[in-house]
Amino acid sequence: MSVETRNIDTLVLHGGGFRADPATGATTVPIYQSVSFDLQDTARAERLANLAEIGFMYSRVANPTQDALEQRLAALDGGAAALALASGQAATAIAVLTLVEAGDNIVSSTDLYGGTWNFFANRLRQFGVEARFVDPADPANFRRATDARTRLYFGETLPNPKLEVFPIREVAEIGHQFGIPLIIDNTLAPVLARPIDHGAAVVIYSATKYIGGHGTTIGGAIIDSGRFPWADHPERQPLLNRPDPSYADRSWVELAQPFGPIAFLLAARAGLLRDLGPAIAPQNAFQLAQGLETLPLRIQRHSENAARVAAFLSGHPKVASVIYPGHQAGEARRRADAYLTGGHGGLVGVELKDGIEAGKRFIDALKLLYHVANIGDARSLAIHPASTTHGQLPPRQQHASGVTPGYVRLSIGIENADDIIADLSQALDHA
Ligand code: PLP
């Protein structure tokens, strides 16, 4: 039974087809820890193998626990279908590789998670694909970088560390003129931003962060809006429109026809995931489904706490500047207000006056906040990129990322805000 509502806080609990386990009546999604599924008769096995029927065969491609999570993720963003994967990196890789082949290029925002940047700048080259990086502050840069072999645009809703919101609608509209889909990584702004509503064709997540929410599980997701007209652009999008030898020379657009507007998602699952294999484990799909149930509540609290932390840091004598969407001006602020609803997310950047040494002293003095590399945990977290991850980055990326020696990234958790601020205050005394 599908729930008829557009309210996200209900959809994360009731979205999709799962109501109770048909075999046992269990109301929580069971962990179907099974590699394979009874194919019944040979006629059905053939239909499943040929994609004439969609069903469970083998857990590398689909599993019922994963399926329940996927349906709720699709509901979260108003998509037609979703694919859960082993990690956020897998989601980016599968989404991009579904659309590109040697000789093609992609146009991406410069403001990216470092792992995505490296995949685009260095790894894609191995496949003969060029990544063109453009400054998203001027959306027309995407048009300028486009040529006949451009297959997709890519951006992050709320890129860290700049925390300047990506112009989703503006870039999606440019893409629509060429038949180029916009893929948006919405990892830092689930619930707050709904990229599909603004024209994004595909949304991806590192579910490791706010969706899981507790720092226990690596996972990722791809959500297909079902709104991109792939069939209208056979030359621009050959991989979805061309006969695919993997499935009896039928195109993904044709294969998906009986199942709805899910050509992209079907190609990602039955093509790329099947061939490359980064499947999510049922146990992890279960944990992410648990996290998803409380995501709207948590993201609201993360946002409220982060706003209080940003306000506290702004007036502090050891702080040179605070990087936070709610404190931006001009066009950046307009985009934050246009694309984020109900809060500005849980990340706050702080630039310490005394540079690299202040950053180190500050981190070493923290007692409540964890000093860790991840973000989006229920607990508050901090890292000083100049003395950790960014020390090893090539100069070009250091420049693009906007990280400076005194910059500290805070991922504000859902503890009592007074306690978070008390810890930051005492650590600043040492900075
Ligand atoms: N996208 C963003 C914005 C991220 O912050 C991360 C990880 O930090 C990823 C993608 C990659 O996700 P994962 O670590 O789950 O592979």
Residues whose N, C-alpha, C, O or C-beta is under 5 A from the ligand:
A	BS01	PLP	S87 G88 Q89 Y113 D185 T187 S206 T208 G219
